[in-house]
Amino acid sequence: MSDIVIADLKRAKRKNGKSSVREKRMRTSSGKVERILSLDANSATFIDDLTIVFEKNVRRARDENRRLLGSPDGVMASSKK
């Protein structure tokens, strides 16, 4: 029989709160403001920083889907009758 393991899956917060993630706002040639996220590849916290950037990008995409389509997961497939 299998053992049941209960564990907290949340990541532990960093103690010092420092990160190599930088957010910059730049203008394109058309004048539109774009957000650029960058991080230092040689950072000691690279894996955590990459996770932060990924989570921010996913959050931004889900917010945009919710705004445009009404659902954070995008267009829902219609059921055939």
PyMOL Python script that loads the backbone (N, CA, C, O; Angstrom):
from pymol import cmd

cmd.read_pdbstr("""\
ATOM      1  N   MET A   1       0.836  -1.170   0.000  1.00  0.00           N
ATOM      2  CA  MET A   1       0.000   0.000   0.000  1.00  0.00           C
ATOM      3  C   MET A   1       0.889   1.243   0.000  1.00  0.00           C
ATOM      4  O   MET A   1       1.968   1.246   0.593  1.00  0.00           O
ATOM      5  N   SER A   2       0.430   2.286  -0.664  1.00  0.00           N
ATOM      6  CA  SER A   2       1.204   3.529  -0.774  1.00  0.00           C
ATOM      7  C   SER A   2       1.078   4.372   0.480  1.00  0.00           C
ATOM      8  O   SER A   2       0.050   4.366   1.157  1.00  0.00           O
ATOM      9  N   ASP A   3       2.139   5.093   0.774  1.00  0.00           N
ATOM     10  CA  ASP A   3       2.110   6.020   1.898  1.00  0.00           C
ATOM     11  C   ASP A   3       1.551   7.359   1.428  1.00  0.00           C
ATOM     12  O   ASP A   3       1.798   7.778   0.297  1.00  0.00           O
ATOM     13  N   ILE A   4       0.814   8.013   2.279  1.00  0.00           N
ATOM     14  CA  ILE A   4       0.289   9.335   1.984  1.00  0.00           C
ATOM     15  C   ILE A   4       1.248  10.361   2.583  1.00  0.00           C
ATOM     16  O   ILE A   4       1.582  10.306   3.767  1.00  0.00           O
ATOM     17  N   VAL A   5       1.680  11.292   1.744  1.00  0.00           N
ATOM     18  CA  VAL A   5       2.608  12.322   2.184  1.00  0.00           C
ATOM     19  C   VAL A   5       1.909  13.670   2.071  1.00  0.00           C
ATOM     20  O   VAL A   5       1.379  14.015   1.015  1.00  0.00           O
ATOM     21  N   ILE A   6       1.911  14.416   3.144  1.00  0.00           N
ATOM     22  CA  ILE A   6       1.320  15.754   3.142  1.00  0.00           C
ATOM     23  C   ILE A   6       2.470  16.747   3.269  1.00  0.00           C
ATOM     24  O   ILE A   6       3.258  16.688   4.214  1.00  0.00           O
ATOM     25  N   ALA A   7       2.553  17.662   2.302  1.00  0.00           N
ATOM     26  CA  ALA A   7       3.649  18.630   2.305  1.00  0.00           C
ATOM     27  C   ALA A   7       3.143  19.972   1.821  1.00  0.00           C
ATOM     28  O   ALA A   7       2.200  20.039   1.032  1.00  0.00           O
ATOM     29  N   ASP A   8       3.759  21.028   2.287  1.00  0.00           N
ATOM     30  CA  ASP A   8       3.445  22.370   1.842  1.00  0.00           C
ATOM     31  C   ASP A   8       4.207  22.619   0.544  1.00  0.00           C
ATOM     32  O   ASP A   8       5.434  22.532   0.522  1.00  0.00           O
ATOM     33  N   LEU A   9       3.495  22.927  -0.533  1.00  0.00           N
ATOM     34  CA  LEU A   9       4.120  23.099  -1.835  1.00  0.00           C
ATOM     35  C   LEU A   9       4.511  24.541  -2.121  1.00  0.00           C
ATOM     36  O   LEU A   9       5.096  24.826  -3.167  1.00  0.00           O
ATOM     37  N   LYS A  10       4.201  25.445  -1.217  1.00  0.00           N
ATOM     38  CA  LYS A  10       4.568  26.838  -1.430  1.00  0.00           C
ATOM     39  C   LYS A  10       6.068  26.999  -1.234  1.00  0.00           C
ATOM     40  O   LYS A  10       6.666  26.370  -0.361  1.00  0.00           O
ATOM     41  N   ARG A  11       6.664  27.850  -2.060  1.00  0.00           N
ATOM     42  CA  ARG A  11       8.094  28.116  -1.934  1.00  0.00           C
ATOM     43  C   ARG A  11       8.353  28.978  -0.710  1.00  0.00           C
ATOM     44  O   ARG A  11       7.549  29.840  -0.355  1.00  0.00           O
ATOM     45  N   ALA A  12       9.462  28.734  -0.088  1.00  0.00           N
ATOM     46  CA  ALA A  12       9.863  29.565   1.046  1.00  0.00           C
ATOM     47  C   ALA A  12      10.293  30.924   0.521  1.00  0.00           C
ATOM     48  O   ALA A  12      10.981  31.011  -0.496  1.00  0.00           O
ATOM     49  N   LYS A  13       9.897  31.966   1.200  1.00  0.00           N
ATOM     50  CA  LYS A  13      10.283  33.318   0.798  1.00  0.00           C
ATOM     51  C   LYS A  13      11.750  33.536   1.123  1.00  0.00           C
ATOM     52  O   LYS A  13      12.273  33.013   2.107  1.00  0.00           O
ATOM     53  N   ARG A  14      12.402  34.320   0.273  1.00  0.00           N
ATOM     54  CA  ARG A  14      13.799  34.643   0.519  1.00  0.00           C
ATOM     55  C   ARG A  14      13.921  35.557   1.719  1.00  0.00           C
ATOM     56  O   ARG A  14      13.084  36.434   1.931  1.00  0.00           O
ATOM     57  N   LYS A  15      14.956  35.354   2.497  1.00  0.00           N
ATOM     58  CA  LYS A  15      15.142  36.134   3.715  1.00  0.00           C
ATOM     59  C   LYS A  15      15.554  37.566   3.419  1.00  0.00           C
ATOM     60  O   LYS A  15      15.058  38.496   4.055  1.00  0.00           O
ATOM     61  N   ASN A  16      16.450  37.754   2.468  1.00  0.00           N
ATOM     62  CA  ASN A  16      16.952  39.097   2.221  1.00  0.00           C
ATOM     63  C   ASN A  16      16.082  39.881   1.235  1.00  0.00           C
ATOM     64  O   ASN A  16      16.193  41.104   1.157  1.00  0.00           O
ATOM     65  N   GLY A  17      15.224  39.198   0.487  1.00  0.00           N
ATOM     66  CA  GLY A  17      14.317  39.870  -0.443  1.00  0.00           C
ATOM     67  C   GLY A  17      15.006  40.419  -1.684  1.00  0.00           C
ATOM     68  O   GLY A  17      14.355  41.086  -2.488  1.00  0.00           O
ATOM     69  N   LYS A  18      16.295  40.163  -1.871  1.00  0.00           N
ATOM     70  CA  LYS A  18      17.006  40.672  -3.033  1.00  0.00           C
ATOM     71  C   LYS A  18      16.797  39.747  -4.216  1.00  0.00           C
ATOM     72  O   LYS A  18      16.675  38.531  -4.067  1.00  0.00           O
ATOM     73  N   SER A  19      16.759  40.344  -5.380  1.00  0.00           N
ATOM     74  CA  SER A  19      16.535  39.594  -6.595  1.00  0.00           C
ATOM     75  C   SER A  19      17.278  40.295  -7.725  1.00  0.00           C
ATOM     76  O   SER A  19      17.493  41.506  -7.675  1.00  0.00           O
ATOM     77  N   SER A  20      17.664  39.539  -8.733  1.00  0.00           N
ATOM     78  CA  SER A  20      18.322  40.153  -9.883  1.00  0.00           C
ATOM     79  C   SER A  20      17.310  40.545 -10.956  1.00  0.00           C
ATOM     80  O   SER A  20      17.705  41.016 -12.023  1.00  0.00           O
ATOM     81  N   VAL A  21      16.013  40.362 -10.698  1.00  0.00           N
ATOM     82  CA  VAL A  21      14.977  40.717 -11.661  1.00  0.00           C
ATOM     83  C   VAL A  21      14.830  42.230 -11.703  1.00  0.00           C
ATOM     84  O   VAL A  21      14.652  42.881 -10.674  1.00  0.00           O
ATOM     85  N   ARG A  22      14.906  42.777 -12.911  1.00  0.00           N
ATOM     86  CA  ARG A  22      14.732  44.212 -13.109  1.00  0.00           C
ATOM     87  C   ARG A  22      13.596  44.433 -14.086  1.00  0.00           C
ATOM     88  O   ARG A  22      13.503  43.744 -15.102  1.00  0.00           O
ATOM     89  N   GLU A  23      12.742  45.380 -13.789  1.00  0.00           N
ATOM     90  CA  GLU A  23      11.651  45.722 -14.689  1.00  0.00           C
ATOM     91  C   GLU A  23      11.919  47.103 -15.253  1.00  0.00           C
ATOM     92  O   GLU A  23      12.127  48.062 -14.509  1.00  0.00           O
ATOM     93  N   LYS A  24      11.913  47.196 -16.573  1.00  0.00           N
ATOM     94  CA  LYS A  24      12.149  48.464 -17.247  1.00  0.00           C
ATOM     95  C   LYS A  24      10.982  48.737 -18.174  1.00  0.00           C
ATOM     96  O   LYS A  24      10.362  47.815 -18.706  1.00  0.00           O
ATOM     97  N   ARG A  25      10.696  49.992 -18.357  1.00  0.00           N
ATOM     98  CA  ARG A  25       9.670  50.396 -19.318  1.00  0.00           C
ATOM     99  C   ARG A  25      10.366  51.162 -20.432  1.00  0.00           C
ATOM    100  O   ARG A  25      11.084  52.132 -20.190  1.00  0.00           O
ATOM    101  N   MET A  26      10.138  50.706 -21.656  1.00  0.00           N
ATOM    102  CA  MET A  26      10.799  51.320 -22.808  1.00  0.00           C
ATOM    103  C   MET A  26       9.756  51.647 -23.866  1.00  0.00           C
ATOM    104  O   MET A  26       8.706  51.008 -23.936  1.00  0.00           O
ATOM    105  N   ARG A  27      10.047  52.621 -24.666  1.00  0.00           N
ATOM    106  CA  ARG A  27       9.160  52.982 -25.774  1.00  0.00           C
ATOM    107  C   ARG A  27       9.639  52.321 -27.055  1.00  0.00           C
ATOM    108  O   ARG A  27      10.837  52.262 -27.332  1.00  0.00           O
ATOM    109  N   THR A  28       8.681  51.823 -27.833  1.00  0.00           N
ATOM    110  CA  THR A  28       8.999  51.250 -29.136  1.00  0.00           C
ATOM    111  C   THR A  28       9.114  52.382 -30.146  1.00  0.00           C
ATOM    112  O   THR A  28       8.873  53.542 -29.812  1.00  0.00           O
ATOM    113  N   SER A  29       9.476  52.053 -31.370  1.00  0.00           N
ATOM    114  CA  SER A  29       9.595  53.084 -32.402  1.00  0.00           C
ATOM    115  C   SER A  29       8.245  53.723 -32.712  1.00  0.00           C
ATOM    116  O   SER A  29       8.194  54.854 -33.194  1.00  0.00           O
ATOM    117  N   SER A  30       7.154  53.012 -32.442  1.00  0.00           N
ATOM    118  CA  SER A  30       5.819  53.571 -32.668  1.00  0.00           C
ATOM    119  C   SER A  30       5.323  54.394 -31.484  1.00  0.00           C
ATOM    120  O   SER A  30       4.249  54.990 -31.557  1.00  0.00           O
ATOM    121  N   GLY A  31       6.094  54.435 -30.390  1.00  0.00           N
ATOM    122  CA  GLY A  31       5.723  55.243 -29.232  1.00  0.00           C
ATOM    123  C   GLY A  31       4.993  54.484 -28.143  1.00  0.00           C
ATOM    124  O   GLY A  31       4.680  55.055 -27.098  1.00  0.00           O
ATOM    125  N   LYS A  32       4.713  53.204 -28.366  1.00  0.00           N
ATOM    126  CA  LYS A  32       4.027  52.389 -27.358  1.00  0.00           C
ATOM    127  C   LYS A  32       4.996  52.007 -26.243  1.00  0.00           C
ATOM    128  O   LYS A  32       6.149  51.668 -26.509  1.00  0.00           O
ATOM    129  N   VAL A  33       4.533  52.060 -25.005  1.00  0.00           N
ATOM    130  CA  VAL A  33       5.368  51.699 -23.864  1.00  0.00           C
ATOM    131  C   VAL A  33       5.301  50.189 -23.655  1.00  0.00           C
ATOM    132  O   VAL A  33       4.216  49.617 -23.545  1.00  0.00           O
ATOM    133  N   GLU A  34       6.460  49.553 -23.603  1.00  0.00           N
ATOM    134  CA  GLU A  34       6.569  48.109 -23.382  1.00  0.00           C
ATOM    135  C   GLU A  34       7.284  47.852 -22.068  1.00  0.00           C
ATOM    136  O   GLU A  34       8.177  48.607 -21.682  1.00  0.00           O
ATOM    137  N   ARG A  35       6.895  46.790 -21.383  1.00  0.00           N
ATOM    138  CA  ARG A  35       7.547  46.385 -20.146  1.00  0.00           C
ATOM    139  C   ARG A  35       8.566  45.298 -20.468  1.00  0.00           C
ATOM    140  O   ARG A  35       8.246  44.321 -21.145  1.00  0.00           O
ATOM    141  N   ILE A  36       9.779  45.467 -19.987  1.00  0.00           N
ATOM    142  CA  ILE A  36      10.851  44.513 -20.215  1.00  0.00           C
ATOM    143  C   ILE A  36      11.314  43.982 -18.857  1.00  0.00           C
ATOM    144  O   ILE A  36      11.682  44.759 -17.976  1.00  0.00           O
ATOM    145  N   LEU A  37      11.295  42.663 -18.691  1.00  0.00           N
ATOM    146  CA  LEU A  37      11.818  42.034 -17.482  1.00  0.00           C
ATOM    147  C   LEU A  37      13.161  41.411 -17.818  1.00  0.00           C
ATOM    148  O   LEU A  37      13.287  40.678 -18.800  1.00  0.00           O
ATOM    149  N   SER A  38      14.153  41.701 -17.009  1.00  0.00           N
ATOM    150  CA  SER A  38      15.474  41.114 -17.243  1.00  0.00           C
ATOM    151  C   SER A  38      16.017  40.566 -15.937  1.00  0.00           C
ATOM    152  O   SER A  38      15.609  40.984 -14.853  1.00  0.00           O
ATOM    153  N   LEU A  39      16.941  39.627 -16.053  1.00  0.00           N
ATOM    154  CA  LEU A  39      17.578  39.078 -14.865  1.00  0.00           C
ATOM    155  C   LEU A  39      19.009  38.715 -15.178  1.00  0.00           C
ATOM    156  O   LEU A  39      19.384  38.540 -16.337  1.00  0.00           O
ATOM    157  N   ASP A  40      19.796  38.605 -14.140  1.00  0.00           N
ATOM    158  CA  ASP A  40      21.224  38.314 -14.269  1.00  0.00           C
ATOM    159  C   ASP A  40      21.433  36.799 -14.310  1.00  0.00           C
ATOM    160  O   ASP A  40      21.071  36.093 -13.369  1.00  0.00           O
ATOM    161  N   ALA A  41      22.011  36.309 -15.392  1.00  0.00           N
ATOM    162  CA  ALA A  41      22.233  34.869 -15.544  1.00  0.00           C
ATOM    163  C   ALA A  41      23.290  34.337 -14.578  1.00  0.00           C
ATOM    164  O   ALA A  41      23.336  33.133 -14.326  1.00  0.00           O
ATOM    165  N   ASN A  42      24.127  35.199 -14.041  1.00  0.00           N
ATOM    166  CA  ASN A  42      25.183  34.773 -13.117  1.00  0.00           C
ATOM    167  C   ASN A  42      24.783  34.961 -11.661  1.00  0.00           C
ATOM    168  O   ASN A  42      25.619  34.829 -10.767  1.00  0.00           O
ATOM    169  N   SER A  43      23.535  35.264 -11.417  1.00  0.00           N
ATOM    170  CA  SER A  43      23.060  35.493 -10.058  1.00  0.00           C
ATOM    171  C   SER A  43      23.033  34.186  -9.264  1.00  0.00           C
ATOM    172  O   SER A  43      22.809  33.110  -9.819  1.00  0.00           O
ATOM    173  N   ALA A  44      23.262  34.303  -7.970  1.00  0.00           N
ATOM    174  CA  ALA A  44      23.191  33.124  -7.100  1.00  0.00           C
ATOM    175  C   ALA A  44      21.754  32.647  -6.947  1.00  0.00           C
ATOM    176  O   ALA A  44      21.521  31.489  -6.600  1.00  0.00           O
ATOM    177  N   THR A  45      20.795  33.519  -7.198  1.00  0.00           N
ATOM    178  CA  THR A  45      19.371  33.177  -7.055  1.00  0.00           C
ATOM    179  C   THR A  45      18.696  33.067  -8.427  1.00  0.00           C
ATOM    180  O   THR A  45      17.510  33.369  -8.561  1.00  0.00           O
ATOM    181  N   PHE A  46      19.448  32.638  -9.439  1.00  0.00           N
ATOM    182  CA  PHE A  46      18.930  32.604 -10.807  1.00  0.00           C
ATOM    183  C   PHE A  46      17.647  31.785 -10.940  1.00  0.00           C
ATOM    184  O   PHE A  46      16.709  32.233 -11.599  1.00  0.00           O
ATOM    185  N   ILE A  47      17.582  30.613 -10.340  1.00  0.00           N
ATOM    186  CA  ILE A  47      16.404  29.745 -10.463  1.00  0.00           C
ATOM    187  C   ILE A  47      15.176  30.425  -9.864  1.00  0.00           C
ATOM    188  O   ILE A  47      14.102  30.408 -10.465  1.00  0.00           O
ATOM    189  N   ASP A  48      15.329  31.023  -8.680  1.00  0.00           N
ATOM    190  CA  ASP A  48      14.213  31.733  -8.066  1.00  0.00           C
ATOM    191  C   ASP A  48      13.811  32.943  -8.899  1.00  0.00           C
ATOM    192  O   ASP A  48      12.623  33.233  -9.036  1.00  0.00           O
ATOM    193  N   ASP A  49      14.786  33.648  -9.455  1.00  0.00           N
ATOM    194  CA  ASP A  49      14.502  34.826 -10.266  1.00  0.00           C
ATOM    195  C   ASP A  49      13.782  34.438 -11.552  1.00  0.00           C
ATOM    196  O   ASP A  49      12.862  35.135 -11.982  1.00  0.00           O
ATOM    197  N   LEU A  50      14.188  33.345 -12.161  1.00  0.00           N
ATOM    198  CA  LEU A  50      13.531  32.866 -13.372  1.00  0.00           C
ATOM    199  C   LEU A  50      12.090  32.477 -13.068  1.00  0.00           C
ATOM    200  O   LEU A  50      11.198  32.721 -13.881  1.00  0.00           O
ATOM    201  N   THR A  51      11.859  31.883 -11.923  1.00  0.00           N
ATOM    202  CA  THR A  51      10.501  31.538 -11.498  1.00  0.00           C
ATOM    203  C   THR A  51       9.663  32.799 -11.320  1.00  0.00           C
ATOM    204  O   THR A  51       8.497  32.824 -11.715  1.00  0.00           O
ATOM    205  N   ILE A  52      10.234  33.835 -10.738  1.00  0.00           N
ATOM    206  CA  ILE A  52       9.515  35.099 -10.553  1.00  0.00           C
ATOM    207  C   ILE A  52       9.108  35.689 -11.891  1.00  0.00           C
ATOM    208  O   ILE A  52       7.967  36.120 -12.057  1.00  0.00           O
ATOM    209  N   VAL A  53      10.029  35.712 -12.849  1.00  0.00           N
ATOM    210  CA  VAL A  53       9.731  36.256 -14.174  1.00  0.00           C
ATOM    211  C   VAL A  53       8.638  35.427 -14.849  1.00  0.00           C
ATOM    212  O   VAL A  53       7.722  35.990 -15.448  1.00  0.00           O
ATOM    213  N   PHE A  54       8.723  34.113 -14.761  1.00  0.00           N
ATOM    214  CA  PHE A  54       7.702  33.246 -15.350  1.00  0.00           C
ATOM    215  C   PHE A  54       6.337  33.514 -14.739  1.00  0.00           C
ATOM    216  O   PHE A  54       5.348  33.640 -15.462  1.00  0.00           O
ATOM    217  N   GLU A  55       6.271  33.605 -13.408  1.00  0.00           N
ATOM    218  CA  GLU A  55       4.993  33.856 -12.736  1.00  0.00           C
ATOM    219  C   GLU A  55       4.409  35.204 -13.138  1.00  0.00           C
ATOM    220  O   GLU A  55       3.198  35.315 -13.328  1.00  0.00           O
ATOM    221  N   LYS A  56       5.243  36.226 -13.270  1.00  0.00           N
ATOM    222  CA  LYS A  56       4.757  37.542 -13.695  1.00  0.00           C
ATOM    223  C   LYS A  56       4.211  37.489 -15.117  1.00  0.00           C
ATOM    224  O   LYS A  56       3.182  38.098 -15.410  1.00  0.00           O
ATOM    225  N   ASN A  57       4.897  36.760 -16.004  1.00  0.00           N
ATOM    226  CA  ASN A  57       4.434  36.644 -17.385  1.00  0.00           C
ATOM    227  C   ASN A  57       3.111  35.881 -17.478  1.00  0.00           C
ATOM    228  O   ASN A  57       2.228  36.258 -18.249  1.00  0.00           O
ATOM    229  N   VAL A  58       2.978  34.815 -16.697  1.00  0.00           N
ATOM    230  CA  VAL A  58       1.732  34.052 -16.695  1.00  0.00           C
ATOM    231  C   VAL A  58       0.599  34.914 -16.150  1.00  0.00           C
ATOM    232  O   VAL A  58      -0.497  34.912 -16.711  1.00  0.00           O
ATOM    233  N   ARG A  59       0.841  35.647 -15.071  1.00  0.00           N
ATOM    234  CA  ARG A  59      -0.173  36.523 -14.485  1.00  0.00           C
ATOM    235  C   ARG A  59      -0.630  37.568 -15.494  1.00  0.00           C
ATOM    236  O   ARG A  59      -1.822  37.845 -15.623  1.00  0.00           O
ATOM    237  N   ARG A  60       0.332  38.143 -16.206  1.00  0.00           N
ATOM    238  CA  ARG A  60       0.008  39.167 -17.205  1.00  0.00           C
ATOM    239  C   ARG A  60      -0.836  38.576 -18.338  1.00  0.00           C
ATOM    240  O   ARG A  60      -1.802  39.201 -18.777  1.00  0.00           O
ATOM    241  N   ALA A  61      -0.483  37.383 -18.813  1.00  0.00           N
ATOM    242  CA  ALA A  61      -1.237  36.732 -19.891  1.00  0.00           C
ATOM    243  C   ALA A  61      -2.644  36.374 -19.437  1.00  0.00           C
ATOM    244  O   ALA A  61      -3.601  36.543 -20.192  1.00  0.00           O
ATOM    245  N   ARG A  62      -2.777  35.880 -18.208  1.00  0.00           N
ATOM    246  CA  ARG A  62      -4.104  35.517 -17.699  1.00  0.00           C
ATOM    247  C   ARG A  62      -4.976  36.756 -17.515  1.00  0.00           C
ATOM    248  O   ARG A  62      -6.173  36.715 -17.800  1.00  0.00           O
ATOM    249  N   ASP A  63      -4.391  37.856 -17.043  1.00  0.00           N
ATOM    250  CA  ASP A  63      -5.144  39.103 -16.902  1.00  0.00           C
ATOM    251  C   ASP A  63      -5.616  39.618 -18.258  1.00  0.00           C
ATOM    252  O   ASP A  63      -6.742  40.098 -18.391  1.00  0.00           O
ATOM    253  N   GLU A  64      -4.746  39.515 -19.262  1.00  0.00           N
ATOM    254  CA  GLU A  64      -5.103  39.953 -20.612  1.00  0.00           C
ATOM    255  C   GLU A  64      -6.222  39.075 -21.183  1.00  0.00           C
ATOM    256  O   GLU A  64      -7.154  39.589 -21.800  1.00  0.00           O
ATOM    257  N   ASN A  65      -6.136  37.757 -20.983  1.00  0.00           N
ATOM    258  CA  ASN A  65      -7.212  36.863 -21.442  1.00  0.00           C
ATOM    259  C   ASN A  65      -8.524  37.188 -20.753  1.00  0.00           C
ATOM    260  O   ASN A  65      -9.576  37.201 -21.392  1.00  0.00           O
ATOM    261  N   ARG A  66      -8.471  37.450 -19.452  1.00  0.00           N
ATOM    262  CA  ARG A  66      -9.677  37.775 -18.703  1.00  0.00           C
ATOM    263  C   ARG A  66     -10.298  39.069 -19.238  1.00  0.00           C
ATOM    264  O   ARG A  66     -11.517  39.179 -19.366  1.00  0.00           O
ATOM    265  N   ARG A  67      -9.445  40.035 -19.545  1.00  0.00           N
ATOM    266  CA  ARG A  67      -9.930  41.318 -20.051  1.00  0.00           C
ATOM    267  C   ARG A  67     -10.549  41.168 -21.443  1.00  0.00           C
ATOM    268  O   ARG A  67     -11.603  41.742 -21.718  1.00  0.00           O
ATOM    269  N   LEU A  68      -9.898  40.398 -22.319  1.00  0.00           N
ATOM    270  CA  LEU A  68     -10.372  40.259 -23.692  1.00  0.00           C
ATOM    271  C   LEU A  68     -11.485  39.238 -23.856  1.00  0.00           C
ATOM    272  O   LEU A  68     -12.431  39.472 -24.608  1.00  0.00           O
ATOM    273  N   LEU A  69     -11.387  38.104 -23.158  1.00  0.00           N
ATOM    274  CA  LEU A  69     -12.263  36.968 -23.429  1.00  0.00           C
ATOM    275  C   LEU A  69     -13.211  36.623 -22.286  1.00  0.00           C
ATOM    276  O   LEU A  69     -14.132  35.828 -22.468  1.00  0.00           O
ATOM    277  N   GLY A  70     -12.998  37.206 -21.119  1.00  0.00           N
ATOM    278  CA  GLY A  70     -13.859  36.909 -19.982  1.00  0.00           C
ATOM    279  C   GLY A  70     -13.452  35.675 -19.205  1.00  0.00           C
ATOM    280  O   GLY A  70     -14.089  35.332 -18.210  1.00  0.00           O
ATOM    281  N   SER A  71     -12.394  34.999 -19.647  1.00  0.00           N
ATOM    282  CA  SER A  71     -11.920  33.803 -18.964  1.00  0.00           C
ATOM    283  C   SER A  71     -10.394  33.830 -18.924  1.00  0.00           C
ATOM    284  O   SER A  71      -9.768  34.121 -19.943  1.00  0.00           O
ATOM    285  N   PRO A  72      -9.781  33.538 -17.784  1.00  0.00           N
ATOM    286  CA  PRO A  72      -8.319  33.554 -17.722  1.00  0.00           C
ATOM    287  C   PRO A  72      -7.662  32.450 -18.542  1.00  0.00           C
ATOM    288  O   PRO A  72      -6.473  32.534 -18.850  1.00  0.00           O
ATOM    289  N   ASP A  73      -8.421  31.415 -18.898  1.00  0.00           N
ATOM    290  CA  ASP A  73      -7.863  30.295 -19.647  1.00  0.00           C
ATOM    291  C   ASP A  73      -8.013  30.457 -21.158  1.00  0.00           C
ATOM    292  O   ASP A  73      -7.638  29.557 -21.909  1.00  0.00           O
ATOM    293  N   GLY A  74      -8.544  31.565 -21.608  1.00  0.00           N
ATOM    294  CA  GLY A  74      -8.720  31.801 -23.036  1.00  0.00           C
ATOM    295  C   GLY A  74     -10.105  31.377 -23.480  1.00  0.00           C
ATOM    296  O   GLY A  74     -11.026  31.279 -22.669  1.00  0.00           O
ATOM    297  N   VAL A  75     -10.246  31.128 -24.762  1.00  0.00           N
ATOM    298  CA  VAL A  75     -11.534  30.762 -25.323  1.00  0.00           C
ATOM    299  C   VAL A  75     -11.889  29.349 -24.914  1.00  0.00           C
ATOM    300  O   VAL A  75     -11.086  28.430 -25.072  1.00  0.00           O
ATOM    301  N   MET A  76     -13.074  29.176 -24.396  1.00  0.00           N
ATOM    302  CA  MET A  76     -13.533  27.858 -23.986  1.00  0.00           C
ATOM    303  C   MET A  76     -14.099  27.117 -25.201  1.00  0.00           C
ATOM    304  O   MET A  76     -14.800  27.710 -26.022  1.00  0.00           O
ATOM    305  N   ALA A  77     -13.800  25.850 -25.310  1.00  0.00           N
ATOM    306  CA  ALA A  77     -14.318  25.042 -26.420  1.00  0.00           C
ATOM    307  C   ALA A  77     -15.809  24.840 -26.227  1.00  0.00           C
ATOM    308  O   ALA A  77     -16.269  24.529 -25.128  1.00  0.00           O
ATOM    309  N   SER A  78     -16.561  25.020 -27.310  1.00  0.00           N
ATOM    310  CA  SER A  78     -18.010  24.841 -27.207  1.00  0.00           C
ATOM    311  C   SER A  78     -18.331  23.356 -27.237  1.00  0.00           C
ATOM    312  O   SER A  78     -17.703  22.585 -27.963  1.00  0.00           O
ATOM    313  N   SER A  79     -19.312  22.968 -26.447  1.00  0.00           N
ATOM    314  CA  SER A  79     -19.712  21.556 -26.428  1.00  0.00           C
ATOM    315  C   SER A  79     -20.662  21.284 -27.573  1.00  0.00           C
ATOM    316  O   SER A  79     -21.558  22.080 -27.856  1.00  0.00           O
ATOM    317  N   LYS A  80     -20.460  20.146 -28.233  1.00  0.00           N
ATOM    318  CA  LYS A  80     -21.330  19.760 -29.349  1.00  0.00           C
ATOM    319  C   LYS A  80     -22.596  19.133 -28.809  1.00  0.00           C
ATOM    320  O   LYS A  80     -22.566  18.363 -27.848  1.00  0.00           O
ATOM    321  N   LYS A  81     -23.698  19.469 -29.432  1.00  0.00           N
ATOM    322  CA  LYS A  81     -24.995  18.936 -28.978  1.00  0.00           C
ATOM    323  C   LYS A  81     -25.514  17.921 -29.930  1.00  0.00           C
ATOM    324  O   LYS A  81     -26.591  17.365 -29.714  1.00  0.00           O
TER     325      LYS A  81
END
""", "prot")
cmd.dss("prot")
cmd.show_as("cartoon", "prot")
cmd.util.cbc("prot")
cmd.orient("prot")
